[in-house]
Amino acid sequence: MKREDEDFSEAWKAAMDQAVDTLEAEAWRRGRDGYDEYVTCKDGLVLDREGKPVLQRRYSDSLLTTLLKAHRPEKYRDRSTVDMNINTDIAALIDEGRRRARGG
């Protein structure tokens, strides 16, 4: 149905954009402002002296990293280098093996 109805397709795209914007805003909030999480141990919740559950503020470094990579990829993307001489290196090893096999 989405492919056949242009109005539906446009409305679907707008709804998806709005949903992703909401998720991104929540990711920013959790990374920047943090969120409360109950402290637990092997016996369950940790309680304070009045018997109330203890909360600690948590932050999401992984969400912040993901957002930085998305919005500033030139600065925060994962960097890797590729040795483009691998074919030359492999060819040299093959030649060396052949020389050894011939006794040279």
N, C-alpha and C positions, 0 to 999 in steps of 0.2 A: 504494500500500500504506500509506503514511504516513497518508493521510486515512481509510482504512478501519479501521485497528487503533489503538485508543486507547492501548494499552500501548506499542506501537511509537512512536507520536507523542510520548508522555511521555518515553520513553527517548531519542528523537532530540533533543528539546528540551534534556534534561539534558546530553547529549553536546555539543551545540552551545554551551551555556552554559559548560561546562568548557573547551572549545577556545578560546572567546573570552576567558575568564579567563586562560588560559595565554598567549595573544597579548598581552593587556593587561599582564600581569606582565613579559613580555619587552620590551615597549615602555618600561615604566617603568625597567627595568634598563638598557637601552641609552641612554635619555635621562639617567638619573641617574648610573650607574656608568661608562658608556661601553663601548667594545669596542676590541680591538686590530685594527689594519689594517696590512698591509705597505706600506712606502713604496716607490713605484715612480717611474721616470723613463722617458724615451723608449727607453732601452736595457734596461728590465726592472726587476728588483728592485734596490733600493739595499742594498748590503752594508756591514757594519761592518768594522773592521780585521782581525777574525778570520774574515771571510768569511761571517758569519751575516746573514740578512735583518734589516733594521731595521724595528721596529714602532713605530707611534705610536698613542696613545690618541685615539679619536674619540668624540664625543658627538652625539646626535641632537636638535638644537633643534626640528626639525619634529615629532618624536614628542612631546616635552614640550609643545609648543604645542597639538597635537591633544588630548592628555590634559587639559590645563588647560581648553581650550574645552569638552570633554565633561563634566568634573566641576565646573566653576565657570563655566557659560555666562554668568551674570549679570555676571561680572567680565571674562571673557576672550573673549567672542564677538566676531565681526566686527561693527563698528558701521557703519551707513550711514543716511543721512538721505534722505528723499524730500520734494521740494518739492511739496506738495499744491496749490499755486497754478498748476500747469502748464496746466490747462484755461483758467484766467483769462488767463494769459499768451498762450496760443495764440489765444484769442478776441480779445484786444486786437490782436495782430498781424494777424489776419484783417480786423478792422474798419479798421485803419490801411491795409491794402492796398486795401480797397474804397474808402475815402475818396480815396486817391491815384488809383485807377483812374477815379473820377468827376471828378477834377480839383479835389478840395476839400481 
